[in-house]
Each structure stands twice: as C-alpha cells, then as structure tokens.
C-alpha cells in the first residue's frame, strides 16, 4: 500500500508539472519517427557551436517527448534548448528517416510562447522586435532618427567602444546589424501595376517585404525590372504588410495568423498567376500559409490556394525561362560564390535553380564554399536573441566564403546579407554582396560591375 501510495503521489506530481497545452502540441507520431541515429548532429549549427546533446535536433525531440509524457516541465532549463535552435532545417534535409523536425519545432515554439513565462528583459526585447520588424509603417517612422543617429556617428561610436555590448548584448547585436539608412530608404517608387516589356507571358504579384522594402529597396526594384523584362506584368498591392515569417518562426501565434490573413486579402481579386517573393525566409512562410491557417474555417482554403501560387523569384525564372538577353557583368570573367539561404535550401529545397540562372550570365564563374549548407547565424531574429552562437556561425560562414577567392557574394535573403556584411567588416574585408536578382538586372541592362 505504501509503495502504491508513493507511486500515485509521484504520478500526481508529474501531472502537475507545467507542460504543453492541448492545442497542437508536438505530434507524438512525428516524435516517434525519430530513431535517434544522430545523423542530424553534424549538420546542426547550434550543436556544432554549443556541443551539448540537448542543443541538437535529437536532444530537443527527447525533450518534446518527455514534456508530452509529463516527465519533465516546460521551464527555463528546457526552453533554453528550444530557443537555441536556429530553425535552419538542415536536419530535415539530412535525416534518413524523414523526421519532420520543422513541424515539431514550430509546434513547440507556439507552445512555449503560450505556456512559459519569460523573464522581464527577455519579454521586453521580444516585444521590441515583434512590434518593429513585422511592421513596416513603424519602421518607416524610425528612419529619420536612425538617419540622424548614423550621420552623427553614434553607430560607429558604439561599435568601436563596445559600450552598448556591456549594457545589453542583445541590443548591441541589433545595433550592429543596422543597415545604412539612405535617401532611397524613404522612397516608395513602385507603382501598383508595371506592364511587361514585350509580349506578356504572365501576370504576377510581388511581395515587397518589411525590412526589404525599406533597407533593400534596390533588390525589389531589380526584381520587378527582371520580371517585366522577361514578359511578366507585375502587380504590387499597397495593402500588403508583413509575410508573418518572424512571428511565425518565434511562436507568436496571434500575430502570425493576423498577418497571413492580411497578406491573403491584399492579393485577393488581383488575378495573378503567381505570387513572387525574393527573400528566402519570407518565401518559406508564404508557402506554409495552409498550415498556419489550417484551423481557420474562413481562411483555410484561401490560404491553401494562395500558398500554391507562391514562387521564389529564382525558382520562378528558372522554371519559365529567361527571354531577355544577358550581357557580361565585367570586362573580364567574374567569379561569384552563391550563399545558400537556409529557408531556400532546406525549407523550399531550392538550390540548383539560382546557380543555373547565375551561370547563364556570360563570363560568370561560380565557386562553391565549404559547409555551404550550414547556417550563417542570421535565422530571422536569432542573431539578435542568441548573439553568442550567431557570432561564431557568422565568423565561420564568412571565412568559408572568403576562402573561395570569389570577387562577389550572391545572397538571396536580406537577413543573411546583413549578417555576412557585418562579419566581412569585422574581418576587415571589402567584398560586395548582391542579390541574384540585382545581378540579373545588371546583366539585362548591360551595366558593368566594379569589383
């Protein structure tokens, strides 16, 4: 009787542990598909840097299972291992058993944000990030003070002295990634509809992003010119907002769903054949709208139909073919190294297409870096929330890119570009970074690059 009572008491205490709620917890069937072979370990960037089993996909799956079974709690000790995951999905590509870790970590992160109370400092930095970055209107308001901040030399001061890093490593990481604010950041030159040049082949919509539209507007403009030069009529709904990538990847359920609905509404009735995106992380999320809104009876089917039309710009052009004439980018041959963005390579399985497009440019010689499939450490807002791991990954990535001896780096994602630019500067290297759409645009227009 005493043994039985002791056992029942232990069982009761386990059941009282804070764990996952009943709304879409990590699926036990997906958890059970992991045979714990360890193939994921060598390709997991967080495991390679931290070196702990619980900071690997296999270790996190152990934790998910244990929390599901009520054996351990969803507490600081377990949450920190989920937070250390970059969500790069390299393990999904590597896994011989086909474990859908992407679905497991996504479900877990939404559970964490609902059922775990973070510390005040953590809550404040996350509130700052999710109030600003998915909100281009709020970011636009900040452009003027940011311009003044940079022109008066405060950015250089903080980076040289390291003062901000002593106050808050996360704020210092955020500041170190701040791109240069220019007059183009204030412009919004793209009209609602841009006609195709020559014979019209397709009518396509273009998603212009949040950070992309303000700090990487030349990439959007180049993308539109490349599309129109290749027979596409381009539609850009001004009502579109954030694609929901950042909040979705960090478990901000309510915000992610609201943004997804707004994006779907903005393209409704436009009659586009495809929805084109030129940012890897955004594209992966747009293609996941059917999953994000699966429980929404009003938007479930709309989300599936929208997601079915989404194409990465490089994926689209490689499929339909280029019709515009391409010219050399330099008087001599130009060596490029293409940086695989994780959510393009692992999330969307797009790797060959960008290389095929770049190699069509006369005189281009494509080089391949060591560890091309390993994350650069950007991973959405990971380099702001987990700066130590991100710093090491950024150093490794830039070293491998530089070792190719390439004249120029082609990067298809704004977050990757900012991370790589930061570490090029830290290593004292001046190598240009351009989006593949910018390279194609220069080639079509006959512009020569100075490298």
N, C-alpha and C positions, 0 to 999 in steps of 0.2 A: 504493500500500500504506500509506504514512504517513497519507494522508487517511482511508483506511478505518479504520486503527487508531485515529486520533484520534476519528473519529465513533463507533466502537464503545466507546471509553473514555468518551465523553460520555454515550452511551446507558446504559452500565452505572452511571455515577454518578447519573444521573437515577432509575434504577430503585431505587437505594439510598436515595433520599430518603424520609423518614418521611411516610407518606400515610394514606389510608383503608384499613381492612381490608376483607375480602371479605364481611362481614356487613351487608347492606342499606346499601351506600354510596348517595349521591345518584344517582338513576336517570338515566343518560345520555339516555334518551328524553325525560324531563321537562326536562332541561337544554337539549336541542336545540329544545324547543318555544319557547324564548325567542328572539325575533328582534331583541332589543336596541334596541327602538324608543324607550325612555326615558319611556314614559307613567307608569311607576311612580315616577319621581324626585320629582315634585311632591307626591305623596301619602305619601312615605316620611318619617316623622318624624325618623329618625336622619340621613338625608341633608339634610333641611332645617336641622338644627341644626349638624351637623359639616361638611357641604358637600363631602365627598370621594366620588368615584365608587365607591370600594371599600366605602363605607358605605351603599350603596344596594342594592336587590334585584338590579339588573342587574350591579353590580360583584361582589356575592357569588356570583352564578351563574357569572361569569367565573372566580372563584377555585375554586369547586367543580369546574368542568370541568378547570381546569389541574391541580388535585390529582389528580383521577381519571386524567388522562393522564400523571401523573408529571413534569409540567413545573415545578411548584413544590412546596415542602414544606408539611406541616401543622405550622407553627411559630408562634411568638409573633406574628410580623407578620401572618400570615393569620388566626389565631384571634381576634385583637382585632377584626377586621372582622366576624366571625361573632358575637362577643359584643356588638357594638354594635347588633345587630338586636333590636328590641323584641318581635318575633313578633306584631305587631298585626294582620297580614294585610290591611292596607289595599291593598297592592299586588295581592293576589289579586282584590279587588273591582274594581280599576282596570284590570287587564291586559286588553287587547283580544284577546290571543292565548290566553287561558285558561291561562297558565302556573301550574302547581300549586306555587307557591313554598312553601306551608305544608308540603308533604311533603318538599321539598328541604331546607329549613332544619331541620326535625325530624330527618331522617336525618343531616344534617351535625352537629348538636349531640350526638347519641348517639355519632357517630364521634370527635368532639373529646374527649369525656369518657373514651373508651376508649384513645385513641391519642396524646393530648397530655398532657405532664406540666406542670401549672400550678405557679407559684411557691408558696412556703410560705404567705405571707399570704393569697393567693387561695384556696388549699386550705382554710385554717382558717376563713375567713369563710363559704365554701360549706358546709363541714361543719357549722358552727353553724346556718346557715339550714335545711339539709335534715335536721338532727337535731331541730329545734324545730318549724318551721311545719307540716310534714305530720303532726305527732304531737300531737294534742290532749291526750293524757294528760300529756306532758312540759310542754306549755304551761300546763296547769292547775296543775302543781306550782309554776310560776313566778309564779302570780297573787299569792300572799301577798307575796313580796319586791318584786314590781312595785308592789303597792298601797302598801307602806311607802315605796318609792323615790319614788313620786309624792307621797304625803302629806307627806313630809319636805322636799319642794321641790327634790330633786336634778334632776328633769326640767327644771324652769324654770331652774335654775342653769346647766345645761349648754347649754340653748338660748339663753339670754341672753348668756353669756360666749363661746360658740363654742369652749370648751376642748376638747371631745371631737372637734370637727371638725379641730382641729390635730393631734390624736393619730391619728385614723383617720376619714377622710371617710365610709367605708362604715358604720362603727359609728354615726357621727353621723347618717347618713341613716336607719339602722334606728331609732335612738332618737327621731328627730323624727317618725316615723310611728306611734309607740306610742300606741294609743288609751287613753282614760281607763279605768282599772280601777275598776269599781264592785261593789257587793254582788251585783248581778244577774249579774256575770261568774262567780260561784261557784255559781249556781243551775242546776239541770237539771230544769226543771219539766214538760217534755213527756213524757206517758206513751207507751207503746208503740203504743196504738191510740186514736184520737179519733173518736168517731162523727160522722156527718154530721148537720147540722141540717136537719130536714125530710126530704123524700124523698131517699133515697140514689141518686145518679146514677153515681158511680164509686168505686172503691177505689184509692187512690193511695198510693205510698210517697213519703217526703220525705227528701232528703239534707240533713243539717244542717251539713255543713262542718267545718272545723278552727278557723280564726280566727273564722268566722261564729258558731259555737256558743258561743264564749267572750266575744267582744267585741261581737258584733252579735246577741245572743240575741233582742232585741225584734223583729228582722226575721224570724227563724224563727217566733216566736210569732204575729206578724201574718200570716205566710204560712199557717200552719195555720188560723187563725181565718177567713181569707178563703176557703180551700178548703172548710172544713166549712160555712161559711155558704152556699156555692154547691153544696151537695149531694154533697160528697166525704167518704168515710170515709178517714181518714189513718192510715197505718202508718209508724212510725219505729223501725226495727231498732236496738237499742242496740249491736249488734256492729259497726256501720259505722264506718269510720275516715276517712282522707283519700281524696279522689277521685283523687289522683295527678297533679293539674294541675301543681303546682310542679316536682316531679322530672321529669315527662314533658317539660315545656317547656324544661328545662335539661339534658336528655340523661342523666338518672340512670336508666338502663335497668332495672336490677335492682329498685330501689326502686319505680319506677313500676308495673312488672308485678305486684309483690307486693301493692301497694295496690289495684290494679284487681281482682285475684283476690279479695281480702278483701271489697271492696265488692259484687262479684257474689254471693259466698257469703252475705253478710248479707241480701240481698233474695230469695235462693232460697227457694221454698216459701211466700212471703207472699201469693201470688195477686193481686198488684196489677195494675191495668190500665195504669198509667203510673208512671214514677219522676220526681218533680218536683224541680227544683233552682232556687234563687232567686239564685244567684251566676253571673255570665256566664262567667268563666274555668273554673269547675268544670263547668258545663254543656257547654262545648265539648269538654272532655276526656272526660266521661262518654259523649258521643256518638261518641268516637273509640276506644272500647274494642275494637271489632272490628279496628281497625288495630294498636293497641298489643299485643294478644294474638294476632295472626294466626299467629305461629309456635308457639303453644302448643296441642298437639293436644287436651289435656284441656279447655281453656277457650275455644278458638276459636269454637265455635258458641254457647256460653253468652254470650260477650262480644257477639256479633252480636245475639242475642236481647235481651240487657239494653239495649244501645245503642238498639235500635229502640223501646224503651219510654220513653226519656228525653225529657222536655219541660221547657223553661224555664217557670217559673210563669206568666209573662206570655203566652208562646206558647200554653200550655195553655188559660188562661182566655179568651183572645181567640178560640180555636177552638171551645170548648164553650159559650161564652156565659155571662154573669153572670145569675144568677137573683135574687140578693139586691138589695134596694132601696138606692140610693145617695143620700146626703144631701150638701148643700154643706159644704165644709171651712172656710168662713169666712162672716161676715155679709155681706161684700162679695165681689166676684169675686176669685179667686186666680190670679195669673199664675205659671206653672211653666215652667222650662226643663228639658227632659229631656236628660241626659248619656248619649250613646251609648257603652256599653262596647264595646271593640274585638272581644272574643270573642263578643259578642252580635251586633253589626252585621256584622262581616266574617267571623267564624268560623261563626256559625249563621244568618246572613242574616235576623236578626230586628230590624226597625226600626219597621215600621208598627204592629205589634201593641201594644207598650207605649203608643204615642201614642193608639191607638184606645181602650184601656182608660182612660187618664187623662182623655181628653176626654168620657168617659161620666159623670164626676163633675160634678154641677151646679155651675156658676159657674167652672169651671176654664178658663183661657185659656192655651194652650200657645204658648210662644215658641221660636224656633229660633236657636241661636248660630252665629256664623261658624266655619268649619272644624270642623263638628260631627263629621266622620269622622276627625279627627286625634287620635292617642292622647294621653292626659293625662300619660303618662310613668310610670304605675304598672307595668303589664305584668308582673303576678306579683311577682317579686322584683327586677325590673330597676332600680327606683328605689333599691334597696339596693346593687346591684352596679355600676351605672353612674350614680351620683348627679348628675354634672355635666349630662349630656344630659337626665336626668329632671327636674332643676330647671328648666331652660329650658322644657321642654314643659309642666310644671305651671304655670309663670307664664303662658304663653300661653293655656292652657286656661281658667284661672280668669278671666283678663282677658276672654276671649270670652264666658264665661258671665255675668259681671257686666254686660257691655255690653248684655245683653238687657233689663236692668232688672227681671228676674223677682223675685218675692217669695221663691221657694223653688227649690232644685235637686233634681230627682229622679234618683237614681243607682242602677242595678241591680247594682252589684258592690262588695264591701267594699273591695278594693284601690283602686278609683277614688275611693271615698268618702274614704278616708284621705288619698290624695294631694291631692284637692281641698280637704279640710278644712285640711290643712297650709298650702296656699298661700292660702287665704282668710285664715287667721290671720296669715301673713306680710305680706299686703297690708292688714291691719287691717280686714277686712270681716267682719261678722256676718250671714251668710246661712245659713239652715237647710238641711241636706241630709237627705233621707229616701228610703228605698227605695220604689218604686212600690207594693209590697205593703203597706207601712205606710200609705200614703195611701189605698189602697182600704179597708184595715181601719178607719181613722178614719171614712171616709165611710159604711161599712156600720154602724158602731156609733154614728154621729151625733155624733162628737166634733168640736169646733171647734179649729182651729189658731190659735195666736197668732204672727203673722208681721209 
